[in-house]
Amino acid sequence: MEPIEILAMTLGTIAAASFFLQAFKIEKLRESKEIALPMYLILLATAITWLLYGISIGSLPLIVSYTVGVVSNATVIVVYFMYDKNRK
């Protein structure tokens, strides 16, 4: 693997993992009213698309970073619904 691929995989994974910070904040505050759910749904769909593309071309940097992206965005969405006071 080329150094640029390692760098891309590392930075992409860190960027994708940053969405966990939002999930932790929702969990800490026990509310999700300030979260724009459509944004996270769009990000999730985008991450899934890029993950499938990465799999189709066999690109490890895309596969790793977008797997983290799918999991982190899905986590925000799940936690959002756990603390969505408007649904009750």
MIKOL-322790 format. One record per residue: residue in three letters; chain; x, y, z of N, C-alpha, C, O in turn. Coordinates in pm, 1 decimal, always signed. Example, Ala and Ser with C-alpha at 12.3 -4.5 7.8 and 13.67 -1.06 7.14 Angstrom:
<sites>
SITE / r / c / nX / nY / nZ / caX / caY / caZ / cX / cY / cZ / oX / oY / oZ
SITE / Ala / A / +1319.0 / -569.0 / +780.0 / +1230.0 / -450.0 / +780.0 / +1320.0 / -330.0 / +780.0 / +1423.6 / -331.9 / +846.5
SITE / Ser / A / +1285.0 / -225.0 / +708.0 / +1367.0 / -106.0 / +714.0 / +1290.0 / +3.0 / +787.0 / +1340.9 / +113.8 / +803.9
</sites>
This chain:
<sites>
SITE / r / c / nX / nY / nZ / caX / caY / caZ / cX / cY / cZ / oX / oY / oZ
SITE / Met / A / +84.4 / -117.3 / +0.0 / +0.0 / +0.0 / +0.0 / +89.3 / +124.0 / +0.0 / +186.8 / +132.3 / +74.7
SITE / Glu / A / +54.5 / +218.0 / -83.5 / +129.6 / +342.9 / -96.4 / +107.6 / +431.4 / +26.9 / +3.2 / +423.1 / +91.7
SITE / Pro / A / +206.3 / +516.2 / +59.2 / +189.6 / +605.6 / +174.2 / +65.3 / +694.8 / +164.2 / +0.4 / +721.1 / +265.4
SITE / Ile / A / +31.8 / +741.2 / +44.2 / -86.5 / +826.1 / +28.8 / -213.7 / +748.2 / +59.1 / -310.0 / +805.1 / +110.5
SITE / Glu / A / -215.5 / +618.7 / +28.0 / -332.0 / +535.9 / +59.1 / -345.3 / +516.4 / +209.6 / -456.1 / +517.7 / +263.4
SITE / Ile / A / -233.2 / +498.4 / +276.7 / -234.8 / +484.0 / +422.6 / -284.6 / +613.1 / +485.9 / -365.9 / +610.2 / +578.3
SITE / Leu / A / -235.7 / +726.3 / +436.1 / -279.0 / +856.1 / +487.1 / -428.6 / +876.0 / +463.8 / -500.5 / +919.2 / +553.8
SITE / Ala / A / -475.0 / +844.5 / +343.6 / -617.0 / +859.8 / +310.6 / -703.2 / +770.8 / +399.5 / -807.7 / +814.2 / +447.9
SITE / Met / A / -660.5 / +647.8 / +421.3 / -736.4 / +556.1 / +505.2 / -739.9 / +605.3 / +649.8 / -844.0 / +599.3 / +715.3
SITE / Thr / A / -627.5 / +653.3 / +698.7 / -619.9 / +701.0 / +836.4 / -707.1 / +823.9 / +857.0 / -788.0 / +828.4 / +949.7
SITE / Leu / A / -690.7 / +923.4 / +770.8 / -768.6 / +1046.5 / +785.7 / -917.1 / +1023.5 / +757.5 / -1002.6 / +1082.4 / +823.7
SITE / Gly / A / -947.5 / +940.0 / +661.5 / -1087.4 / +907.9 / +633.7 / -1154.4 / +837.8 / +749.5 / -1270.9 / +863.8 / +780.0
SITE / Thr / A / -1081.2 / +749.2 / +813.9 / -1134.7 / +677.3 / +929.8 / -1155.8 / +772.3 / +1047.0 / -1257.9 / +765.0 / +1115.3
SITE / Ile / A / -1059.9 / +861.0 / +1070.6 / -1074.1 / +958.1 / +1179.2 / -1193.9 / +1049.7 / +1152.8 / -1273.8 / +1075.2 / +1242.9
SITE / Ala / A / -1206.2 / +1098.4 / +1030.7 / -1318.6 / +1186.0 / +995.7 / -1451.7 / +1113.0 / +1013.9 / -1546.8 / +1169.4 / +1068.0
SITE / Ala / A / -1458.3 / +989.0 / +969.2 / -1582.0 / +911.8 / +981.6 / -1614.6 / +882.5 / +1127.9 / -1730.9 / +884.3 / +1168.2
SITE / Ala / A / -1512.1 / +855.9 / +1205.5 / -1533.0 / +825.3 / +1347.9 / -1578.3 / +948.0 / +1425.9 / -1633.5 / +935.1 / +1535.1
SITE / Ser / A / -1555.6 / +1066.1 / +1371.0 / -1593.6 / +1188.1 / +1443.3 / -1744.5 / +1196.1 / +1467.1 / -1788.4 / +1266.8 / +1557.9
SITE / Phe / A / -1823.7 / +1125.7 / +1388.2 / -1968.3 / +1126.3 / +1409.8 / -2006.1 / +1058.5 / +1541.2 / -2113.7 / +1083.7 / +1595.3
SITE / Phe / A / -1918.7 / +973.3 / +1592.4 / -1944.9 / +913.8 / +1723.6 / -1953.3 / +1021.5 / +1831.1 / -2023.6 / +1004.0 / +1930.6
SITE / Leu / A / -1882.6 / +1132.6 / +1812.3 / -1888.1 / +1241.7 / +1910.2 / -2030.5 / +1294.8 / +1924.1 / -2074.1 / +1328.3 / +2034.3
SITE / Gln / A / -2102.3 / +1302.3 / +1813.5 / -2241.9 / +1347.3 / +1819.7 / -2327.3 / +1246.8 / +1894.3 / -2413.0 / +1284.7 / +1974.1
SITE / Ala / A / -2304.5 / +1118.7 / +1869.1 / -2380.7 / +1015.5 / +1939.7 / -2353.5 / +1021.9 / +2089.9 / -2445.2 / +1006.1 / +2170.4
SITE / Phe / A / -2228.5 / +1044.8 / +2127.4 / -2194.5 / +1055.8 / +2269.8 / -2262.3 / +1176.8 / +2332.5 / -2307.2 / +1170.3 / +2446.9
SITE / Lys / A / -2270.2 / +1287.3 / +2258.7 / -2334.5 / +1407.7 / +2311.8 / -2484.0 / +1384.5 / +2331.9 / -2540.2 / +1424.8 / +2433.7
SITE / Ile / A / -2547.8 / +1320.1 / +2235.9 / -2690.4 / +1288.3 / +2250.6 / -2710.4 / +1200.8 / +2373.8 / -2801.4 / +1224.2 / +2453.3
SITE / Glu / A / -2626.0 / +1101.2 / +2388.9 / -2635.5 / +1010.5 / +2503.6 / -2616.9 / +1087.3 / +2634.1 / -2691.1 / +1065.5 / +2729.9
SITE / Lys / A / -2520.2 / +1175.3 / +2638.4 / -2491.7 / +1251.0 / +2760.2 / -2607.6 / +1343.7 / +2797.2 / -2647.7 / +1350.4 / +2913.4
SITE / Leu / A / -2661.4 / +1415.8 / +2696.9 / -2770.0 / +1509.7 / +2722.0 / -2906.6 / +1441.4 / +2733.1 / -3001.6 / +1498.1 / +2787.0
SITE / Arg / A / -2914.5 / +1319.1 / +2681.3 / -3038.9 / +1242.9 / +2678.9 / -3149.9 / +1315.8 / +2601.4 / -3267.8 / +1308.8 / +2635.8
SITE / Glu / A / -3107.5 / +1385.3 / +2496.6 / -3203.9 / +1448.8 / +2407.8 / -3141.9 / +1465.6 / +2269.6 / -3020.2 / +1476.1 / +2254.3
SITE / Ser / A / -3229.8 / +1467.9 / +2169.5 / -3180.0 / +1476.7 / +2032.1 / -3249.4 / +1586.5 / +1952.7 / -3247.8 / +1584.3 / +1829.6
SITE / Lys / A / -3310.3 / +1682.2 / +2021.6 / -3388.7 / +1783.9 / +1952.1 / -3305.5 / +1875.8 / +1862.9 / -3359.0 / +1934.7 / +1769.0
SITE / Glu / A / -3178.3 / +1888.9 / +1889.8 / -3092.6 / +1977.8 / +1811.0 / -3027.9 / +1909.3 / +1690.6 / -2949.5 / +1971.5 / +1618.9
SITE / Ile / A / -3059.5 / +1784.2 / +1668.3 / -2997.0 / +1706.2 / +1561.8 / -3082.3 / +1712.4 / +1435.0 / -3204.2 / +1695.9 / +1440.3
SITE / Ala / A / -3017.7 / +1736.1 / +1322.3 / -3086.7 / +1736.9 / +1192.8 / -3084.5 / +1594.8 / +1136.8 / -2989.4 / +1555.4 / +1069.3
SITE / Leu / A / -3189.0 / +1519.0 / +1165.2 / -3195.8 / +1379.7 / +1121.9 / -3177.1 / +1363.4 / +971.3 / -3103.2 / +1273.8 / +930.5
SITE / Pro / A / -3240.1 / +1445.4 / +886.0 / -3219.5 / +1426.3 / +741.6 / -3072.4 / +1431.2 / +700.5 / -3031.0 / +1359.7 / +609.2
SITE / Met / A / -2993.9 / +1515.0 / +767.3 / -2852.2 / +1522.5 / +734.2 / -2783.9 / +1387.6 / +759.5 / -2706.0 / +1340.5 / +676.6
SITE / Tyr / A / -2813.6 / +1326.2 / +874.0 / -2750.1 / +1198.8 / +904.9 / -2801.6 / +1086.2 / +816.2 / -2727.8 / +992.0 / +787.6
SITE / Leu / A / -2926.6 / +1094.3 / +772.4 / -2977.8 / +994.2 / +678.5 / -2907.7 / +1006.7 / +543.3 / -2875.3 / +906.2 / +480.1
SITE / Ile / A / -2884.9 / +1129.4 / +499.6 / -2812.9 / +1151.9 / +374.1 / -2668.4 / +1104.9 / +386.9 / -2615.9 / +1039.3 / +296.9
SITE / Leu / A / -2604.3 / +1138.5 / +498.7 / -2465.9 / +1093.5 / +521.0 / -2457.0 / +941.2 / +524.7 / -2361.9 / +883.2 / +472.3
SITE / Leu / A / -2555.7 / +876.2 / +586.5 / -2556.5 / +730.4 / +591.7 / -2570.3 / +671.7 / +451.3 / -2498.0 / +578.8 / +415.4
SITE / Ala / A / -2662.5 / +725.2 / +372.5 / -2681.0 / +675.6 / +235.7 / -2554.3 / +696.3 / +153.2 / -2515.4 / +609.7 / +74.7
SITE / Thr / A / -2490.8 / +811.0 / +171.6 / -2366.4 / +839.3 / +99.9 / -2255.4 / +743.2 / +141.5 / -2182.8 / +690.9 / +57.0
SITE / Ala / A / -2242.7 / +720.5 / +271.9 / -2138.8 / +629.5 / +321.2 / -2161.4 / +487.3 / +270.6 / -2066.1 / +418.0 / +234.9
SITE / Ile / A / -2287.2 / +444.0 / +267.6 / -2317.8 / +309.8 / +215.4 / -2279.2 / +300.3 / +67.9 / -2221.3 / +200.9 / +24.1
SITE / Thr / A / -2311.7 / +404.2 / -7.7 / -2278.7 / +404.7 / -150.6 / -2127.9 / +397.3 / -172.0 / -2080.3 / +318.1 / -253.4
SITE / Trp / A / -2052.3 / +480.1 / -98.8 / -1906.6 / +477.7 / -111.8 / -1847.7 / +345.0 / -63.5 / -1750.1 / +296.2 / -120.4
SITE / Leu / A / -1905.8 / +287.2 / +40.1 / -1859.0 / +156.9 / +87.1 / -1879.5 / +51.1 / -20.6 / -1789.4 / -28.4 / -47.5
SITE / Leu / A / -1995.9 / +49.6 / -81.6 / -2021.7 / -47.6 / -188.4 / -1928.4 / -25.8 / -306.8 / -1880.5 / -121.6 / -367.4
SITE / Tyr / A / -1902.8 / +100.3 / -339.1 / -1808.3 / +130.4 / -446.0 / -1668.4 / +81.6 / -408.4 / -1600.2 / +20.6 / -490.7
SITE / Gly / A / -1625.4 / +107.6 / -285.8 / -1494.1 / +62.0 / -239.7 / -1480.8 / -88.8 / -246.6 / -1375.9 / -141.1 / -284.4
SITE / Ile / A / -1586.9 / -158.6 / -210.0 / -1586.7 / -305.3 / -218.8 / -1576.2 / -348.9 / -364.5 / -1501.3 / -440.9 / -397.3
SITE / Ser / A / -1652.3 / -281.7 / -452.0 / -1653.7 / -322.4 / -592.5 / -1518.1 / -304.8 / -660.4 / -1484.4 / -381.0 / -751.0
SITE / Ile / A / -1439.8 / -205.4 / -617.9 / -1307.8 / -185.2 / -679.0 / -1194.9 / -240.4 / -592.1 / -1078.0 / -235.0 / -630.2
SITE / Gly / A / -1230.5 / -293.2 / -475.3 / -1129.6 / -353.2 / -387.6 / -1036.2 / -251.6 / -323.8 / -917.9 / -279.7 / -305.1
SITE / Ser / A / -1087.4 / -134.6 / -290.3 / -1005.2 / -28.5 / -231.5 / -1012.4 / -34.7 / -79.2 / -1113.7 / +2.6 / -19.9
SITE / Leu / A / -906.0 / -81.4 / -16.9 / -903.1 / -93.1 / +128.5 / -926.5 / +40.9 / +199.2 / -1002.8 / +44.2 / +295.8
SITE / Pro / A / -864.3 / +152.0 / +155.7 / -891.8 / +278.7 / +223.0 / -1040.1 / +316.8 / +222.2 / -1092.5 / +364.2 / +323.0
SITE / Leu / A / -1107.1 / +296.4 / +109.3 / -1250.0 / +326.7 / +103.0 / -1330.3 / +231.1 / +190.4 / -1421.9 / +273.0 / +261.3
SITE / Ile / A / -1296.6 / +105.5 / +185.3 / -1370.6 / +6.0 / +263.3 / -1358.6 / +34.9 / +412.3 / -1458.7 / +34.1 / +484.0
SITE / Val / A / -1237.6 / +60.2 / +458.9 / -1216.8 / +83.4 / +602.6 / -1284.5 / +212.6 / +646.8 / -1361.6 / +212.5 / +742.8
SITE / Ser / A / -1256.4 / +322.0 / +578.1 / -1309.7 / +450.8 / +623.9 / -1461.7 / +457.4 / +612.7 / -1526.8 / +514.4 / +700.3
SITE / Tyr / A / -1519.1 / +401.3 / +508.5 / -1664.3 / +408.8 / +494.5 / -1737.3 / +302.8 / +576.2 / -1856.3 / +318.5 / +603.8
SITE / Thr / A / -1670.2 / +196.7 / +615.2 / -1730.9 / +105.6 / +712.1 / -1747.5 / +179.2 / +845.1 / -1852.5 / +171.2 / +908.8
SITE / Val / A / -1644.0 / +250.0 / +885.7 / -1653.0 / +331.1 / +1007.3 / -1760.1 / +438.4 / +989.8 / -1835.5 / +466.3 / +1083.0
SITE / Gly / A / -1767.6 / +497.7 / +872.9 / -1869.1 / +599.1 / +845.7 / -2010.8 / +546.0 / +856.7 / -2097.7 / +611.6 / +914.2
SITE / Val / A / -2034.5 / +427.9 / +802.2 / -2167.8 / +366.6 / +811.0 / -2203.0 / +339.7 / +956.7 / -2312.6 / +373.1 / +1001.7
SITE / Val / A / -2110.6 / +279.6 / +1029.9 / -2137.4 / +245.4 / +1170.3 / -2158.9 / +371.7 / +1254.4 / -2250.6 / +376.5 / +1336.3
SITE / Ser / A / -2075.2 / +473.2 / +1234.5 / -2088.5 / +593.9 / +1316.7 / -2216.4 / +671.1 / +1283.9 / -2283.1 / +720.3 / +1374.9
SITE / Asn / A / -2251.6 / +682.6 / +1157.0 / -2376.5 / +750.5 / +1121.3 / -2498.5 / +671.6 / +1168.0 / -2595.2 / +730.2 / +1216.5
SITE / Ala / A / -2494.6 / +541.5 / +1154.2 / -2605.3 / +458.4 / +1201.9 / -2620.0 / +471.4 / +1353.7 / -2731.3 / +470.8 / +1406.1
SITE / Thr / A / -2508.1 / +482.9 / +1422.8 / -2512.1 / +499.5 / +1568.3 / -2581.3 / +630.4 / +1605.4 / -2663.7 / +633.2 / +1696.8
SITE / Val / A / -2548.6 / +738.3 / +1535.3 / -2614.7 / +866.5 / +1562.2 / -2765.1 / +853.3 / +1539.8 / -2844.1 / +903.8 / +1619.6
SITE / Ile / A / -2805.0 / +786.6 / +1433.0 / -2947.5 / +772.2 / +1402.3 / -3018.8 / +689.1 / +1508.4 / -3129.2 / +724.1 / +1550.2
SITE / Val / A / -2958.1 / +581.2 / +1551.8 / -3018.8 / +497.1 / +1655.5 / -3032.7 / +574.9 / +1786.1 / -3138.0 / +571.9 / +1849.8
SITE / Val / A / -2927.0 / +644.0 / +1825.2 / -2931.0 / +720.8 / +1949.6 / -3030.6 / +836.7 / +1937.3 / -3097.5 / +872.5 / +2034.2
SITE / Tyr / A / -3039.5 / +893.8 / +1819.0 / -3138.5 / +998.5 / +1795.3 / -3277.9 / +948.2 / +1831.3 / -3351.0 / +1015.0 / +1904.5
SITE / Phe / A / -3314.9 / +831.9 / +1780.7 / -3448.3 / +779.1 / +1807.3 / -3465.2 / +734.3 / +1952.1 / -3576.3 / +735.7 / +2005.1
SITE / Met / A / -3357.8 / +695.6 / +2014.7 / -3366.8 / +658.1 / +2156.7 / -3407.8 / +777.2 / +2242.5 / -3479.0 / +760.9 / +2341.6
SITE / Tyr / A / -3363.2 / +896.9 / +2204.8 / -3387.5 / +1015.5 / +2286.8 / -3474.7 / +1119.7 / +2218.3 / -3476.9 / +1235.4 / +2260.4
SITE / Asp / A / -3545.3 / +1081.5 / +2115.1 / -3634.5 / +1174.5 / +2045.1 / -3762.9 / +1190.0 / +2126.4 / -3849.8 / +1102.8 / +2123.9
SITE / Lys / A / -3773.9 / +1299.4 / +2196.9 / -3888.5 / +1323.6 / +2283.7 / -4016.1 / +1353.9 / +2205.0 / -4125.6 / +1343.8 / +2260.4
SITE / Asn / A / -4004.6 / +1390.2 / +2079.4 / -4121.6 / +1421.3 / +1998.1 / -4196.2 / +1295.9 / +1952.9 / -4313.0 / +1303.5 / +1914.9
SITE / Arg / A / -4129.7 / +1181.4 / +1956.7 / -4192.6 / +1056.7 / +1910.8 / -4284.9 / +998.5 / +2015.1 / -4372.1 / +918.6 / +1981.1
SITE / Lys / A / -4269.5 / +1034.8 / +2138.9 / -4346.0 / +969.4 / +2247.1 / -4483.0 / +1027.8 / +2266.2 / -4557.7 / +982.8 / +2353.1
</sites>
